[in-house]
Amino acid sequence: MKKVYSSVLVIATVILLITSCKENDPGLGTYKCSIFTGTNTTDSIVWSATKETIAIHAGAPVNIIGRDSVSTLIININGLTDPGTYQVQDSTASYVSYTDGPGTFDVYKSLYGSSGTITVTEINDTRVKGTFDTVVLSNSFVKKTLKHGEFDIAFE
């Protein structure tokens, strides 16, 4: 009978260890978009933060950061205090940055003459939620369009 209890204990421990090491943490929240390259308006990749999501409200700006195994997407919204639509363009402090890597390590940012919007539908002490559509450019003026973006992430 001791062998049965020992076996059950070992199996339960292994199951607990396996389920606690899942790669996709259910606490990640939602952070995703479709990415179109260049002038292509039909084919896209669906990007989703599968490794990490962070939302930080450090005074005036709110930073929303997510990454998968090779790329990082950052949204910085300056002056965010209430739900609303915030413009993303080179004349504002709000921006979207997408880093594609590790092989190419291209940085695309909305500060290089591009535009778009971030719509925050909910912000409170615990989370930020909304949508975004923007065009981002690399330093060499290669264009990527981020469409149908959405986020729903708890604050750190």
Secondary structure, DSSP 8 states (H G I E B T S, - for coil): -HHHHHHHHHHHHHHHHHHHT-SS-GGG-EEEEEEEETT-SS--EEEE--SEEEEEE-SS-EEEEEE-SSEEEEEEETT--SSEEEEEETTSS-EEEEEE-SSS-EEEETTSS-EEEEEEEEE-SSEEEEEEEEEEEETT--EEEEEEEEEEEEB-
